[in-house]
Amino acid sequence: MFGAIETAIEVSGQSVPHTLVSAFVLPRPNHPEWKNIHLAMIFGEWPIKSYSSVDRMLKIQKNFESLSTSTAASMYMVVICVASIL
């Protein structure tokens, strides 16, 4: 066992998945006064079971690099803005 999530799942007697999909919120800079929501919601797949903590961190770093070039957050905000108009 290497990570806290892996340990917690294993201690609870459940089978540990190789990955976990989760969402997290990134606040966007320069919040305009007229907007209630000024954020980006990002979904990511994170390694849980790994050969070592170094292996897991390298996979996480690769995911963050991929997310940093993704247009998904921008498109999510477009959908939210259009939905709020309708």
N, CA, C and O of each residue as an XYZ file, in Angstrom:
344
protein
N       0.851     -1.188      0.000
C       0.000      0.000      0.000
C       0.888      1.240      0.000
O       1.887      1.304      0.716
N       0.509      2.217     -0.811
C       1.339      3.404     -0.921
C       0.598      4.689     -0.597
O       1.186      5.598     -0.010
N      -0.663      4.795     -0.957
C      -1.375      6.054     -0.779
C      -2.467      5.960      0.266
O      -2.905      4.869      0.630
N      -2.899      7.112      0.743
C      -3.926      7.170      1.782
C      -5.265      6.620      1.290
O      -5.953      5.915      2.028
N      -5.637      6.935      0.050
C      -6.920      6.444     -0.475
C      -6.861      4.935     -0.651
O      -7.801      4.228     -0.287
N      -5.763      4.440     -1.207
C      -5.601      2.997     -1.374
C      -5.667      2.292     -0.020
O      -6.324      1.259      0.114
N      -4.996      2.841      0.968
C      -4.991      2.254      2.307
C      -6.385      2.245      2.917
O      -6.812      1.235      3.476
N      -7.095      3.358      2.815
C      -8.434      3.455      3.401
C      -9.401      2.455      2.769
O     -10.201      1.832      3.468
N      -9.327      2.306      1.452
C     -10.219      1.366      0.769
C      -9.872     -0.066      1.163
O     -10.760     -0.878      1.420
N      -8.585     -0.369      1.209
C      -8.153     -1.718      1.565
C      -8.506     -2.063      3.008
O      -8.959     -3.173      3.285
N      -8.303     -1.123      3.926
C      -8.622     -1.356      5.336
C     -10.120     -1.574      5.540
O     -10.530     -2.306      6.442
N     -10.938     -0.934      4.695
C     -12.386     -1.104      4.818
C     -12.876     -2.420      4.219
O     -14.071     -2.714      4.256
N     -11.949     -3.220      3.663
C     -12.304     -4.534      3.154
C     -12.833     -4.543      1.729
O     -13.366     -5.555      1.271
N     -12.693     -3.438      1.031
C     -13.169     -3.368     -0.348
C     -11.998     -3.576     -1.300
O     -10.836     -3.427     -0.923
N     -12.330     -3.925     -2.549
C     -11.250     -4.085     -3.527
C     -10.841     -2.704     -4.034
O     -11.685     -1.850     -4.304
N      -9.565     -2.511     -4.153
C      -9.016     -1.214     -4.548
C      -9.015     -1.115     -6.079
O      -8.420     -1.954     -6.755
N      -9.686     -0.084     -6.626
C      -9.658      0.088     -8.080
C      -8.299      0.636     -8.521
O      -7.556      1.198     -7.717
N      -7.991      0.469     -9.784
C      -6.723      1.003    -10.287
C      -6.770      2.520    -10.420
O      -5.755      3.195    -10.247
N      -7.961      3.060    -10.730
C      -8.101      4.510    -10.888
C      -9.378      4.984    -10.207
O     -10.266      4.193     -9.887
N      -9.445      6.287     -9.996
C     -10.606      6.938     -9.408
C     -10.898      8.193    -10.229
O     -10.011      9.014    -10.464
N     -12.139      8.331    -10.659
C     -12.531      9.521    -11.408
C     -13.171     10.491    -10.429
O     -14.045     10.119     -9.647
N     -12.727     11.734    -10.481
C     -13.290     12.742     -9.589
C     -13.361     14.088    -10.295
O     -12.730     14.303    -11.330
N     -14.131     14.969     -9.722
C     -14.248     16.330    -10.241
C     -13.662     17.281     -9.210
O     -13.722     17.028     -8.007
N     -13.099     18.367     -9.695
C     -12.648     19.407     -8.776
C     -12.847     20.758     -9.441
O     -12.905     20.866    -10.665
N     -12.949     21.756     -8.630
C     -13.270     23.100     -9.092
C     -12.008     23.959     -9.080
O     -11.252     23.977     -8.109
N     -11.805     24.665    -10.183
C     -10.703     25.616    -10.265
C     -11.285     27.021    -10.360
O     -11.972     27.326    -11.336
N     -11.038     27.877     -9.392
C     -11.529     29.251     -9.509
C     -10.829     29.962    -10.653
O      -9.637     29.758    -10.885
N     -11.563     30.787    -11.357
C     -10.981     31.536    -12.467
C     -10.611     32.932    -11.980
O     -11.316     33.502    -11.147
N      -9.519     33.487    -12.487
C      -9.084     34.818    -12.047
C      -9.994     35.918    -12.584
O     -10.773     35.694    -13.510
N      -9.889     37.095    -12.002
C     -10.622     38.295    -12.442
C     -12.138     38.101    -12.447
O     -12.798     38.303    -13.467
N     -12.664     37.718    -11.323
C     -14.099     37.457    -11.190
C     -14.914     38.731    -11.437
O     -14.776     39.707    -10.700
N     -15.765     38.723    -12.473
C     -16.606     39.899    -12.711
C     -17.737     39.971    -11.678
O     -18.240     38.937    -11.238
N     -18.128     41.164    -11.299
C     -19.143     41.344    -10.253
C     -20.496     40.765    -10.641
O     -21.241     40.323     -9.768
N     -20.832     40.756    -11.922
C     -22.154     40.329    -12.344
C     -22.299     38.823    -12.497
O     -23.398     38.347    -12.785
N     -21.245     38.067    -12.318
C     -21.330     36.612    -12.436
C     -21.355     35.959    -11.067
O     -20.583     36.318    -10.178
N     -22.253     34.993    -10.909
C     -22.296     34.223     -9.668
C     -21.268     33.102     -9.671
O     -20.646     32.810     -8.650
N     -21.097     32.476    -10.835
C     -20.184     31.349    -10.948
C     -19.057     31.745    -11.883
O     -19.286     32.053    -13.053
N     -17.864     31.736    -11.371
C     -16.701     32.063    -12.195
C     -15.632     31.020    -11.871
O     -14.684     31.284    -11.131
N     -15.810     29.834    -12.445
C     -14.946     28.715    -12.132
C     -14.865     27.778    -13.317
O     -15.584     27.931    -14.305
N     -14.001     26.832    -13.204
C     -13.919     25.755    -14.181
C     -14.011     24.446    -13.418
O     -13.307     24.252    -12.427
N     -14.867     23.553    -13.871
C     -14.968     22.236    -13.256
C     -14.203     21.256    -14.139
O     -14.457     21.147    -15.339
N     -13.281     20.561    -13.532
C     -12.419     19.645    -14.246
C     -12.673     18.226    -13.732
O     -12.800     18.003    -12.528
N     -12.745     17.293    -14.647
C     -12.860     15.885    -14.280
C     -11.532     15.221    -14.598
O     -10.948     15.443    -15.658
N     -11.069     14.413    -13.677
C      -9.792     13.743    -13.900
C      -9.833     12.309    -13.430
O     -10.610     11.955    -12.543
N      -9.005     11.496    -14.021
C      -8.859     10.103    -13.609
C      -7.506      9.965    -12.924
O      -6.462     10.227    -13.523
N      -7.540      9.554    -11.673
C      -6.328      9.536    -10.852
C      -5.964      8.115    -10.466
O      -6.841      7.329    -10.108
N      -4.688      7.775    -10.533
C      -4.264      6.426    -10.162
C      -4.392      6.207     -8.658
O      -4.016      7.066     -7.860
N      -4.919      5.064     -8.288
C      -5.040      4.704     -6.869
C      -4.066      3.581     -6.554
O      -3.263      3.680     -5.625
N      -4.145      2.517     -7.331
C      -3.264      1.374     -7.142
C      -2.043      1.580     -8.030
O      -2.177      1.846     -9.225
N      -0.865      1.458     -7.454
C       0.347      1.662     -8.238
C       1.466      0.798     -7.684
O       1.366      0.241     -6.590
N       2.532      0.701     -8.464
C       3.690     -0.088     -8.041
C       4.504      0.630     -6.977
O       5.143      0.001     -6.134
N       4.471      1.962     -7.029
C       5.217      2.753     -6.054
C       4.606      4.150     -5.985
O       3.821      4.536     -6.851
N       4.965      4.890     -4.968
C       4.474      6.257     -4.848
C       5.038      7.131     -5.970
O       4.371      8.061     -6.424
N       6.250      6.840     -6.415
C       6.853      7.595     -7.516
C       6.070      7.345     -8.806
O       5.788      8.282     -9.553
N       5.721      6.086     -9.067
C       4.934      5.738    -10.248
C       3.588      6.477    -10.231
O       3.155      7.013    -11.251
N       2.942      6.498     -9.078
C       1.640      7.176     -8.959
C       1.783      8.679     -9.191
O       0.964      9.277     -9.889
N       2.803      9.288     -8.619
C       2.996     10.734     -8.790
C       3.330     11.093    -10.237
O       2.906     12.144    -10.716
N       4.071     10.256    -10.934
C       4.376     10.513    -12.342
C       3.107     10.447    -13.194
O       2.935     11.236    -14.124
N       2.218      9.500    -12.870
C       0.943      9.403    -13.588
C       0.070     10.625    -13.305
O      -0.582     11.144    -14.211
N       0.056     11.081    -12.067
C      -0.722     12.273    -11.698
C      -0.168     13.495    -12.422
O      -0.935     14.310    -12.935
N       1.143     13.629    -12.468
C       1.776     14.750    -13.173
C       1.396     14.735    -14.644
O       1.106     15.783    -15.221
N       1.393     13.556    -15.257
C       1.013     13.433    -16.664
C      -0.440     13.868    -16.863
O      -0.755     14.531    -17.851
N      -1.327     13.502    -15.934
C      -2.730     13.916    -16.020
C      -2.862     15.436    -15.926
O      -3.629     16.034    -16.681
N      -2.128     16.067    -15.012
C      -2.193     17.522    -14.878
C      -1.656     18.215    -16.135
O      -2.201     19.233    -16.562
N      -0.612     17.678    -16.713
C      -0.088     18.247    -17.958
C      -1.131     18.159    -19.067
O      -1.295     19.093    -19.852
N      -1.831     17.035    -19.124
C      -2.890     16.863    -20.123
C      -4.037     17.833    -19.870
O      -4.562     18.428    -20.810
N      -4.428     17.996    -18.614
C      -5.520     18.919    -18.273
C      -5.153     20.365    -18.566
O      -6.019     21.166    -18.918
N      -3.883     20.705    -18.425
C      -3.472     22.099    -18.631
C      -3.595     22.526    -20.088
O      -3.678     23.721    -20.373
N      -3.607     21.580    -21.005
C      -3.760     21.915    -22.418
C      -5.155     21.584    -22.953
O      -5.426     21.764    -24.140
N      -6.024     21.106    -22.087
C      -7.369     20.711    -22.501
C      -8.281     21.929    -22.650
O      -8.142     22.912    -21.922
N      -9.201     21.855    -23.586
C     -10.207     22.912    -23.760
C     -11.508     22.558    -23.048
O     -12.490     23.294    -23.153
N     -11.527     21.456    -22.334
C     -12.759     20.998    -21.683
C     -13.313     22.031    -20.699
O     -14.522     22.264    -20.679
N     -12.467     22.647    -19.894
C     -12.937     23.625    -18.914
C     -13.565     24.833    -19.600
O     -14.591     25.340    -19.146
N     -12.965     25.291    -20.674
C     -13.518     26.436    -21.406
C     -14.872     26.092    -22.010
O     -15.802     26.897    -21.953
N     -14.986     24.911    -22.582
C     -16.251     24.503    -23.188
C     -17.336     24.323    -22.129
O     -18.506     24.610    -22.382
N     -16.953     23.850    -20.949
C     -17.907     23.728    -19.851
C     -18.475     25.100    -19.505
O     -19.680     25.236    -19.290
N     -17.625     26.107    -19.449
C     -18.082     27.454    -19.121
C     -18.996     28.004    -20.215
O     -19.950     28.720    -19.909
N     -18.729     27.691    -21.467
C     -19.599     28.116    -22.560
C     -20.978     27.507    -22.381
O     -21.984     28.203    -22.522
N     -21.040     26.231    -22.075
C     -22.319     25.547    -21.867
C     -23.074     26.173    -20.700
O     -24.280     26.399    -20.799
N     -22.389     26.455    -19.605
C     -23.038     27.076    -18.441
C     -23.570     28.455    -18.798
O     -24.696     28.790    -18.432
N     -22.791     29.255    -19.500
C     -23.229     30.601    -19.881
C     -24.441     30.551    -20.809
O     -25.389     31.317    -20.636
N     -24.413     29.662    -21.779
C     -25.542     29.544    -22.713
C     -26.776     29.063    -21.973
O     -27.875     29.567    -22.205
N     -26.606     28.094    -21.085
C     -27.743     27.577    -20.318
C     -28.353     28.647    -19.428
O     -29.567     28.651    -19.221
N     -27.540     29.556    -18.895
C     -28.070     30.602    -18.015
C     -28.861     31.651    -18.807
O     -29.721     32.334    -18.250
N     -28.570     31.774    -20.091
C     -29.299     32.722    -20.936
C     -30.670     32.180    -21.309
O     -31.642     32.932    -21.394
N     -30.744     30.858    -21.534
C     -31.995     30.245    -21.975
C     -32.994     30.159    -20.890
O     -34.101     29.665    -21.106
